[in-house]
């Protein structure tokens, strides 16, 4: 919201990086969007790769759905 509502990139990135430190793939994706817009495409790609890895791990940790 800091970025979307007020354009406060520094606060948005600070908060995203706090969440990224806790392994939040959504924060990784949102931060990657900001980095893309700023021309830091390599860093954005790294964050997206980490987000995909976390998502894969989370998906593999889900309990099986009975009957499927």
N, C-alpha and C positions, 0 to 999 in steps of 0.2 A: 504494500500500500504506500510505503514511503516513496517508492519510485513511480508507481502508477498515478497516485494522487498529487504528489508534490514535486516529482522529478528529482528527488533527493537520492542521487545515485550512490553517494558515499555511505549513507545510512543503510540503503537497501543492500549493498554489497557486504557491509559489516554484518548485518543480520543474516544474510544468506550464508556467509562464511562460518558463522557460529553454528548454523544448522547443518552445513556441509561437514563440519567437524564431528557431528553426531551421525553422519551417514545418510542424511536426508536427500533422496534422489530428486525430489521436486525442487529443492533449493539449488541443487546442481544445475538443473535445467533452466531455472529462472536466471541464475547468475550467468549461465552460458549465453542466454539471449542478450544480456547487457553487454557482455564481453564481445559478442558478435557485432553489436551495434557500434562499439568503440573500436572495431578493427582488430581486436585480439582473437582472431579466429583459431589459432592453435590452442590457446588456453580454453576457449569455448569447446573445442573438440575434445580436449582432455576431460573436461567436466562432464560432457555428454557420455563419453566412454565410461567414466566412473559411475554415472547414473544408471547406465544400462547394466553394468556389472552388479550394482546393488539390487536393481530390479530383478535380475536373474536369480540372485541369491535368495531374495525375499520370496520369489515365486516358488523356488525349490523347497522352501521351508514351510509352505502352507500345508496343512493337513489334507489328506486326500478326501475328495468328496465322494461319499458313499453312493453307489448306484451309477457312477459314471465311468 
